[in-house]
Amino acid sequence: MPDHKKTFPQWKSQNMTKLLSNLSSDALQLTLQMLIYDPDHRITAKAALESPYFHSMPAHLIIPPQVSRNKSNSDSQNSNCSTNQSDNQ
């Protein structure tokens, strides 16, 4: 991050375990890793998605279901979009 400055003031960390006591241990660990201020030490999005927190969730809650469209419906939607775009120009 180009705007990250290591010279920003430093504060003592809060006891997040007490503040987030209602979270499961996997959720707490992930949250703590995501709240690290220094981006060099913060968990990446890819690593976060591989967290045990997400392994315990049903797959349908993590991965959106595929939207099924029949070809004729999507073709008519595409032609409507191009007609509307040309009308606006």
C-alpha positions in Angstrom: 0.0 0.0 0.0 1.6 3.2 -1.1 0.0 5.3 1.7 1.0 3.0 4.5 3.5 4.8 6.8 5.4 2.9 9.5 5.7 6.2 11.4 2.1 6.4 12.3 1.4 6.6 16.1 1.4 3.2 17.8 -1.3 2.2 20.4 -1.5 -0.7 22.7 -3.8 -3.4 21.3 -7.1 -4.0 22.9 -8.1 -7.4 24.3 -10.3 -8.4 21.4 -10.9 -11.8 22.9 -13.0 -10.2 25.6 -14.8 -7.9 23.1 -15.6 -10.7 20.7 -16.3 -13.4 23.3 -19.4 -14.6 21.4 -17.4 -15.8 18.4 -16.2 -19.3 17.9 -12.5 -19.9 18.2 -12.1 -20.2 14.4 -14.1 -17.0 13.8 -12.1 -15.2 16.5 -8.7 -16.3 15.0 -9.7 -15.1 11.6 -11.1 -11.8 12.8 -7.9 -11.1 14.8 -5.8 -11.9 11.7 -7.9 -9.6 9.6 -7.7 -6.7 12.1 -3.9 -6.5 12.0 -3.0 -2.9 11.0 0.3 -3.6 9.2 -0.6 -5.0 5.8 2.7 -6.9 5.7 1.4 -8.9 8.7 -2.3 -9.0 7.9 -3.9 -12.1 6.5 -4.5 -12.1 2.7 -8.0 -12.5 1.3 -7.0 -15.8 -0.3 -5.5 -17.1 3.0 -8.6 -15.9 4.8 -10.9 -18.0 2.5 -8.8 -21.0 3.4 -9.4 -20.5 7.1 -10.8 -23.3 9.2 -13.7 -21.0 9.9 -15.0 -21.4 6.4 -14.3 -25.2 6.4 -17.0 -25.7 9.0 -19.6 -23.9 7.0 -21.9 -25.6 4.4 -20.5 -25.0 0.9 -23.8 -23.5 -0.3 -23.3 -20.6 2.1 -19.7 -19.9 0.8 -20.0 -20.4 -2.9 -22.9 -18.8 -4.6 -25.1 -21.2 -6.6 -24.7 -20.9 -10.4 -27.3 -18.9 -12.1 -28.8 -21.0 -14.8 -30.2 -19.2 -17.9 -31.4 -20.7 -21.0 -29.7 -19.5 -24.2 -32.8 -17.9 -25.7 -33.5 -15.9 -22.6 -29.9 -14.5 -22.4 -29.8 -13.8 -26.1 -33.0 -11.7 -25.8 -31.6 -9.9 -22.8 -28.4 -9.1 -24.7 -30.2 -7.7 -27.7 -32.4 -5.6 -25.4 -29.2 -4.2 -23.8 -27.6 -3.3 -27.1 -30.9 -1.7 -28.3 -31.1 0.4 -25.1 -27.5 1.4 -25.4 -27.9 2.6 -29.0 -31.1 4.4 -28.0 -29.2 6.3 -25.3 -26.4 7.4 -27.7 
